[in-house]
Amino acid sequence: KKAEARELQTKRKDTARFAKEYIVGLPHNLPIEEMKNISETISRELSKNGRVVSWYLHEPDRDDESNGFNFHTHFLMSEREYKDGKFAETKNREWNTKATLQSHKKVIGGFINERLVELGLPQIKIEVQEEQAIGVNKTENQIKAEKQNRKNLRKADRKIKLAEVKLNGLGRTERQLTDRLSRNSESDNGLEKQYADFQRLERAYTDFQQAERIREDERRMLEEQRRRDEQERNERLQRMEQQRKLESERAERERKERSKRNEKSNGYGCGFSR
């Protein structure tokens, strides 16, 4: 309700972002109640300095390809500080810096690791990596290229709209000139003016075609950029999935070894002598 009230006040309802989301993976070895406790503690840590935080825990679906290991929590955090019963007029830009993100990752990973040790699971550990190490961040050149592509696309759209306006206006002029030609075919001065109008019409149509080609080229460039980004994202997800599978297999081997040791320690025997 607080976020909705703030949304009604903003002047940029179509583009404004009111919350930032973190998705934190949790070890599947933990009980559900412990996952909830960890999520609540992380929420309290993130809500310092007047930030509103809500969270919800997701368990793996039956059709989930992660074999039941994909436990994770979604954290939604406000972009504006909540103080004295209302949200601030402007966003807190410090909350969206890379330094803040890396600090949150270290705090979250460190807390989960401490809790795993307390629960007797020191073999499980959350590794906190820099964003560049896992391929999350785009390079500066990629960001600049995307901005330039969007800028060029907007320019092309403006040119097309102007050309369409001119084309519509010249279309009406063409019809009017056709009528005049039928009535004043013997007037040389009138014919010269009409010919000049037709030349303007041709130039406007040429501009329209050029703007259309520019927009099509920009669309292809943006589509190619999205395709590359999607490919990079899929590769990153595959690496993460392989890592999870390796951890799962290692945990299963350790469980079997512990089971074998327990069977040996609980065995018994008998014998006799003459």
Phi, psi and omega per residue, in radians:
K1 nan -0.673 3.127
K2 -1.122 -0.745 3.136
A3 -1.154 -0.675 3.127
E4 -1.128 -0.697 3.118
A5 -1.089 -0.713 3.120
R6 -1.178 -0.619 -3.142
E7 -1.110 -0.630 3.129
L8 -1.179 -0.446 -3.097
Q9 -1.451 -0.489 -3.021
T10 -1.217 2.651 -3.138
K11 -1.634 -0.075 -3.104
R12 -2.153 1.087 -3.054
K13 -1.162 -0.449 -3.059
D14 -1.404 -0.483 -3.066
T15 -2.101 -0.179 -3.057
A16 -1.211 2.517 3.044
R17 -1.919 2.213 -3.024
F18 -1.800 -0.230 -3.111
A19 -2.612 2.655 3.070
K20 -1.968 2.509 -3.062
E21 -2.024 2.350 2.931
Y22 -1.970 2.465 3.005
I23 -2.066 2.018 -3.043
V24 -1.957 2.043 3.074
G25 -1.308 2.499 -3.109
L26 -2.111 2.492 3.107
P27 -1.057 2.322 -3.096
H28 -1.239 -0.237 -3.138
N29 -1.229 -0.312 -3.057
L30 -1.392 2.569 3.005
P31 -1.152 2.729 -3.128
I32 -1.034 -0.746 -3.122
E33 -1.089 -0.654 3.120
E34 -1.197 -0.638 3.063
M35 -1.066 -0.709 3.124
K36 -1.143 -0.727 3.127
N37 -1.094 -0.742 3.118
I38 -1.102 -0.758 3.140
S39 -1.097 -0.705 -3.138
E40 -1.164 -0.703 3.121
T41 -1.132 -0.751 3.097
I42 -1.084 -0.697 3.122
S43 -1.057 -0.747 3.123
R44 -1.126 -0.634 3.134
E45 -1.173 -0.715 -3.120
L46 -1.279 -0.391 -3.073
S47 -1.511 0.132 3.085
K48 -1.164 2.776 3.112
N49 1.123 0.521 2.999
G50 1.435 0.334 3.133
R51 -1.616 2.305 3.120
V52 -1.521 2.212 -3.064
V53 -2.273 2.330 2.988
S54 -2.215 2.662 -3.097
W55 -2.498 2.728 3.029
Y56 -2.617 2.403 -3.055
L57 -1.599 2.314 3.106
H58 -1.904 2.193 3.009
E59 -1.663 2.725 -3.123
P60 -1.092 2.444 3.042
D61 -1.327 2.856 3.128
R62 -1.116 -0.576 -3.128
D63 -1.576 0.130 -3.099
D64 -1.179 2.327 -3.126
E65 -1.329 -0.051 -3.100
S66 -1.471 0.148 3.121
N67 1.044 0.589 3.074
G68 1.421 0.244 -3.092
F69 -1.808 -0.093 -2.997
N70 -1.512 1.141 3.009
F71 -1.510 2.298 3.141
H72 -2.739 2.780 -3.137
T73 -2.111 2.373 3.046
H74 -1.687 2.249 3.074
F75 -2.005 2.150 3.064
L76 -1.867 2.156 -3.044
M77 -2.151 2.354 -3.128
S78 -1.170 2.643 3.106
E79 -1.536 -0.308 -3.120
R80 -2.009 2.602 3.131
E81 -1.294 2.385 3.114
Y82 -1.821 2.059 -3.061
K83 -2.587 2.440 3.107
D84 0.956 0.695 3.035
G85 1.398 0.207 3.135
K86 -2.720 2.804 3.116
F87 -1.472 2.646 3.085
A88 -1.186 2.737 -3.121
E89 -1.239 -0.520 -3.100
T90 -2.130 2.776 3.118
K91 -1.291 2.680 3.029
N92 -1.552 1.765 -3.056
R93 -1.138 -0.439 -3.125
E94 -1.141 -0.435 -3.128
W95 -1.247 -0.297 -3.058
N96 -1.902 0.267 3.120
T97 -1.434 2.793 3.097
K98 -1.122 -0.595 3.133
A99 -1.114 -0.725 3.116
T100 -1.138 -0.745 3.124
L101 -1.061 -0.810 -3.138
Q102 -1.137 -0.648 3.097
S103 -1.102 -0.758 3.109
H104 -1.097 -0.701 3.138
K105 -1.091 -0.726 3.138
K106 -1.167 -0.720 3.141
V107 -1.125 -0.808 -3.115
I108 -1.134 -0.856 3.137
G109 -1.097 -0.715 3.127
G110 -1.117 -0.725 -3.135
F111 -1.146 -0.765 -3.141
I112 -1.103 -0.715 3.124
N113 -1.115 -0.730 3.098
E114 -1.071 -0.726 -3.133
R115 -1.178 -0.620 3.107
L116 -1.125 -0.691 3.094
V117 -1.122 -0.748 3.132
E118 -1.095 -0.547 -3.125
L119 -1.531 0.084 3.116
G120 1.374 0.497 3.125
L121 -2.158 0.985 -3.088
P122 -1.214 -0.320 -3.135
Q123 -1.247 -0.281 3.101
I124 -1.706 2.267 -3.089
K125 -2.530 2.388 3.072
I126 -1.534 2.160 3.115
E127 -1.692 2.197 3.124
V128 -1.695 2.040 -3.114
Q129 -1.973 2.705 3.009
E130 -1.179 2.653 -3.108
E131 -1.061 -0.642 -3.122
Q132 -1.144 -0.520 -3.076
A133 -1.212 -0.474 -3.112
I134 -1.858 0.098 3.039
G135 1.318 0.445 -3.121
V136 -1.408 -0.803 -3.056
N137 -1.309 2.480 3.005
K138 -1.464 2.677 3.112
T139 -1.256 2.839 3.135
E140 -1.099 -0.645 3.126
N141 -1.150 -0.654 3.102
Q142 -1.119 -0.746 -3.139
I143 -1.109 -0.781 3.126
K144 -1.093 -0.705 -3.132
A145 -1.118 -0.714 3.121
E146 -1.136 -0.737 3.116
K147 -1.085 -0.751 -3.137
Q148 -1.142 -0.673 3.109
N149 -1.093 -0.770 3.122
R150 -1.124 -0.679 3.121
K151 -1.117 -0.774 3.126
N152 -1.117 -0.651 3.130
L153 -1.142 -0.698 3.105
R154 -1.123 -0.713 3.101
K155 -1.082 -0.758 3.136
A156 -1.095 -0.700 3.107
D157 -1.083 -0.730 3.132
R158 -1.112 -0.732 3.121
K159 -1.093 -0.701 -3.136
I160 -1.140 -0.731 3.129
K161 -1.102 -0.746 3.104
L162 -1.106 -0.725 3.128
A163 -1.127 -0.663 3.116
E164 -1.120 -0.713 3.105
V165 -1.081 -0.810 3.129
K166 -1.094 -0.713 -3.106
L167 -1.125 -0.715 3.109
N168 -1.116 -0.761 3.122
G169 -1.124 -0.736 3.134
L170 -1.230 -0.469 3.063
G171 -1.105 -0.741 3.076
R172 -1.127 -0.708 3.111
T173 -1.080 -0.677 -3.139
E174 -1.087 -0.766 3.125
R175 -1.116 -0.710 3.116
Q176 -1.123 -0.719 -3.135
L177 -1.173 -0.608 3.105
T178 -1.087 -0.729 3.093
D179 -1.113 -0.724 -3.133
R180 -1.139 -0.675 -3.140
L181 -1.060 -0.687 3.141
S182 -1.166 -0.469 -3.112
R183 -1.662 -0.517 -3.033
N184 -2.186 0.798 -3.087
S185 -1.146 -0.333 -3.088
E186 -1.620 -0.004 -3.096
S187 -1.640 1.914 -3.124
D188 -1.132 -0.745 -3.135
N189 -1.076 -0.748 3.115
G190 -1.096 -0.680 -3.141
L191 -1.149 -0.688 3.121
E192 -1.103 -0.734 3.121
K193 -1.144 -0.703 3.125
Q194 -1.138 -0.687 3.128
Y195 -1.115 -0.704 3.092
A196 -1.092 -0.680 3.109
D197 -1.124 -0.707 3.108
F198 -1.128 -0.636 3.089
Q199 -1.114 -0.707 3.079
R200 -1.094 -0.664 3.101
L201 -1.087 -0.751 3.129
E202 -1.122 -0.725 3.122
R203 -1.117 -0.717 3.120
A204 -1.096 -0.700 3.125
Y205 -1.159 -0.660 3.081
T206 -1.108 -0.744 3.086
D207 -1.076 -0.693 3.131
F208 -1.085 -0.798 3.131
Q209 -1.098 -0.717 3.132
Q210 -1.116 -0.767 3.115
A211 -1.103 -0.639 3.123
E212 -1.134 -0.719 3.104
R213 -1.129 -0.691 3.126
I214 -1.089 -0.789 -3.132
R215 -1.115 -0.669 3.121
E216 -1.139 -0.707 3.096
D217 -1.097 -0.725 3.141
E218 -1.147 -0.669 3.112
R219 -1.114 -0.723 3.105
R220 -1.113 -0.691 3.127
M221 -1.122 -0.759 3.125
L222 -1.134 -0.687 3.130
E223 -1.128 -0.714 3.104
E224 -1.122 -0.703 3.115
Q225 -1.112 -0.762 3.107
R226 -1.097 -0.665 3.139
R227 -1.128 -0.741 3.111
R228 -1.126 -0.733 3.121
D229 -1.090 -0.703 3.134
E230 -1.148 -0.682 3.110
Q231 -1.113 -0.765 3.107
E232 -1.086 -0.711 3.128
R233 -1.118 -0.756 3.126
N234 -1.102 -0.712 3.117
E235 -1.110 -0.706 3.105
R236 -1.113 -0.728 3.124
L237 -1.132 -0.645 3.103
Q238 -1.113 -0.728 3.104
R239 -1.095 -0.730 3.125
M240 -1.140 -0.668 3.134
E241 -1.161 -0.713 3.091
Q242 -1.078 -0.709 3.114
Q243 -1.091 -0.747 3.127
R244 -1.117 -0.682 3.129
K245 -1.123 -0.741 3.115
L246 -1.066 -0.749 3.115
E247 -1.117 -0.672 3.125
S248 -1.142 -0.763 3.130
E249 -1.131 -0.691 3.112
R250 -1.114 -0.729 3.116
A251 -1.113 -0.670 3.141
E252 -1.171 -0.713 3.112
R253 -1.099 -0.732 3.120
E254 -1.111 -0.655 3.123
R255 -1.134 -0.732 3.130
K256 -1.143 -0.692 3.123
E257 -1.115 -0.732 3.093
R258 -1.099 -0.663 3.135
S259 -1.123 -0.724 3.128
K260 -1.130 -0.730 3.129
R261 -1.102 -0.679 3.126
N262 -1.140 -0.669 3.129
E263 -1.136 -0.691 3.130
K264 -1.153 -0.722 -3.093
S265 -1.228 -0.415 -3.122
N266 -1.701 0.116 -3.102
G267 -1.343 2.903 3.111
Y268 -2.560 2.875 -3.141
G269 -2.649 2.965 3.135
C270 -2.561 2.815 3.136
G271 -2.865 3.041 3.122
F272 -2.609 2.846 3.112
S273 -2.381 2.674 3.130
R274 -1.563 nan nan
